[in-house]
Amino acid sequence: MKKVTIIGAGTAGLAAGIRLQSCGFECEIYEKNHQVGGRMYQIKEKGFTFDVGPTIVMMPDIYKDVFSSSGANPNDYINMTLLEPMNTIHYPDQEPLVISNRLTNLINQLENISEKEAAGYLKYLGDVYGRYIHAKQHFFEKSYRKPRDFYNFKTFHALAKLRTLNSAYQSISSFVKEDKLRKALSFQTLYVGISPFTGPSIYTIIPMIELLYGIWHIKGGMYEMAKGMARRFEELGGKIHLEQPVEQIVIEKGVAKGVMVNGKMIPSDIVLSNSDFPWTMKNLVKEKQYRGKYQPKKIDNMQYSSSAFIMYLGLDKKYPTTVHQIHFAKDFKKNIEDLFEGVIPVDPSFYMYSPSQIDDDLAPKDCEALYVLVPVPSLHKNNLVWHKEQEHLLKRRILDLIKKIDGFEEIEEHIIYDKTYNPDTFKEQFNLEFGATFGLRPSFFQSLYFRPQATSRKVKNLYFAGSSNHPGAGVPIVLMGAKIAVNEIVRDHQC
């Protein structure tokens, strides 16, 4: 039985561990933090429970497959509920748009705008669904080990059919003309840390996935997925070592031999790193010759996703709201441009998540757990400093905007718990280079073959999985990446 050491108990590390144990490997995970999950983390204080990072559950079958692939019933680990409505979108000085995933309700909403816009919306869904199926078959589930895996006629023909050279916003604009709908169908690129105005149009699949597959809630919060994966992994015989940061990947003559933890060599046949790829290459692969093209200078000059400023608010009152809400800045385009030019927004867009609306276990009786996320620049190539004064200023701006929402006018009087995360927090707690919450930005030349792959090209028996690796960020996509990494390991080490 071959031994696998997994660095990091994040989403991909846990999912890969389950699959590898099921395939007959012996796995141990070493995690730097005191609990599993990576960014799928949890704050539990004063009776309130908050998910730290991801909160939007899409494509539930991908979540369930992690458990069913090991012979388990997913329902024994996660309890999912479909949300209706999916979310509420707030526009400056306009009526909110409540997005339903029921076609009859959705059509009624769209026809209230215009029948022409409704027809364009449906054409968008048909077009992008076809592109999604094509991308899944030809790109998302594929590994690129060698240049010829990408540079061939079949791949280029498939890429041409994907039509991904224009931006998400441009693609949406070819179907709908009303500004409210364009924004409602393009802001989701921020889920993976890129701008809808410059990000590849393939990311228009995200709102399509929301509408066709729904947005779900896991009872107990997203962290129940991390807990469920950890439990299943240990049931299969895997071992998790918490508060045990890996210091180095040990490489001898081009072969990964194990890891260093607390100055001690932990030998293994295979090493799978779930720590963020840029951080791994700069900090865990010590020898220059084994980094290949990913030397520190190259890592520093790559493009990074945006980061996040998150407020976790415990309120001693229930509020009239949906579970998910989006609030647009007055000048959304300028807000997004600032985000990728290192400017902290003066008039920010933000996202509100209130799972205690439907899940009483997440807050004390008659209280509300409110998560407020503001996209902000990462720390890449700018001089941003997240001192207390800066945090206070941005928090003040957000609270002033929240107070303009009907029913939230007196929110400040009801805050009984308050915690914030900023880019520095994500950098230090989760080893994310430059605090980029979603890792490497999925621009065209940092996607598919051009993105770091599951298999090291310089070191035998060294593999990678996580949001900075192919196929990319977002929980369902990261789970796909974990499956790709496992397939590559099984391919190389049949057992």
Secondary structure, DSSP 4 states (H G I P E B T S, - for coil): --EEEEE--BHHHHHHHHHHHHTT-EEEEE-SSSSSBTTS-EEEETTEEEESS---B--HHHHHHHHHTTT--GGGT--EEE-SS-EEEE-TTS--EEEPSSHHHHHHHHHHH-HHHHHHHHHHHHHHHHHHHHHIIIIIT----SGGGTSSHHHHHHHHHH--SSBHHHHHHTT---HHHHHHTTGGGGGGT--TTTSBGGGGHHHHHHHHH--EEETT-THHHHHHHHHHHHHTT-EEETT--EEEEEEETTEEEEEEETTEEEE-SEEEE-S-HHHHHHHT---GGGTTT--HHHHHHS-B--EEEEEEEEESS--S--SEEEE--TTHHHHHHHHTTT---SS--EEEE-GGGT-GGGSSTT-EEEEEEEEE--STTS-----HHHHHHHHHHHHHHHTTSTT-TTGGGGEEEEEEE-HHHHHHHH--GGG-TT-B---GGGSGGGS--SB-SSSBTEEE-STTSTT-SSHHHHHHHHHHHHHHHHHHS--
